[in-house]
């Protein structure tokens, strides 16, 4: 906070403003990585779904990919964990 470098002063202000959030992240060990990964999956599905005839087909694909639902395919065995 006592630095003469403007970038450090700005960094100090940001850290001070978000102090509670930073400490909660460290304490709980959580991040937004899982949310970002899911968001990326959805964006890829939307790109693949460009030719779908209606929006419901695209939404069904998002639900299928983002859930833990496993659809059994013919002539294939389901892997057990």
C-alpha positions in Angstrom: 0.0 0.0 0.0 3.0 2.3 0.5 4.6 1.5 -2.8 5.2 4.3 -5.4 4.5 1.9 -8.2 0.9 2.4 -9.5 0.5 -1.2 -10.5 1.3 -2.4 -6.9 -1.1 0.2 -5.4 -3.9 -1.1 -7.7 -3.1 -4.7 -6.8 -3.2 -3.8 -3.1 -6.7 -2.3 -3.6 -7.9 -5.4 -5.4 -6.6 -7.7 -2.8 -8.1 -5.6 0.0 -11.5 -5.5 -1.8 -11.6 -9.2 -2.4 -9.9 -10.3 0.9 -12.9 -12.3 2.2 -13.4 -14.2 -1.1 -9.7 -15.0 -1.3 -9.6 -16.3 2.2 -12.7 -18.4 1.6 -11.2 -19.9 -1.5 -8.1 -20.9 0.4 -10.0 -22.1 3.5 -12.5 -24.2 1.5 -10.1 -25.3 -1.2 -12.7 -24.6 -3.9 -12.3 -22.9 -7.3 -14.5 -22.3 -10.3 -12.5 -24.8 -12.4 -15.4 -27.3 -12.5 -17.9 -24.6 -13.5 -15.5 -23.4 -16.3 -15.1 -27.0 -17.5 -18.8 -27.5 -17.7 -19.3 -24.2 -19.5 -16.7 -25.3 -22.0 -18.5 -28.6 -22.6 -21.8 -26.8 -23.2 -20.1 -24.4 -25.7 -18.7 -27.4 -27.6 -22.1 -29.1 -27.7 -23.7 -25.9 -29.0 -21.1 -25.7 -31.7 -21.7 -29.4 -32.7 -25.5 -28.9 -32.5 -25.5 -26.2 -35.2 -27.5 -28.4 -37.6 -30.1 -29.5 -35.1 -33.7 -28.8 -36.1 -34.9 -27.4 -32.8 -33.4 -26.1 -29.5 -34.9 -29.0 -27.5 -32.5 -31.5 -29.2 -29.6 -29.3 -28.3 -30.8 -29.1 -24.7 -31.2 -32.8 -24.5 -27.6 -33.3 -25.7 -26.4 -30.9 -23.0 -28.3 -32.8 -20.3 -27.0 -36.1 -21.5 -23.3 -35.0 -21.7 -23.3 -33.0 -18.5 -25.0 -35.7 -16.4 -23.6 -39.0 -15.1 -26.2 -40.9 -17.1 -24.8 -43.8 -19.0 -26.8 -44.9 -22.0 -26.3 -48.7 -22.8 -25.4 -49.2 -26.4 -26.3 -52.4 -28.3 -23.7 -55.2 -28.1 -21.6 -53.4 -25.5 -21.2 -54.1 -21.8 -21.4 -51.3 -19.2 -18.1 -50.8 -17.3 -18.5 -51.0 -13.6 -16.4 -48.7 -11.4 
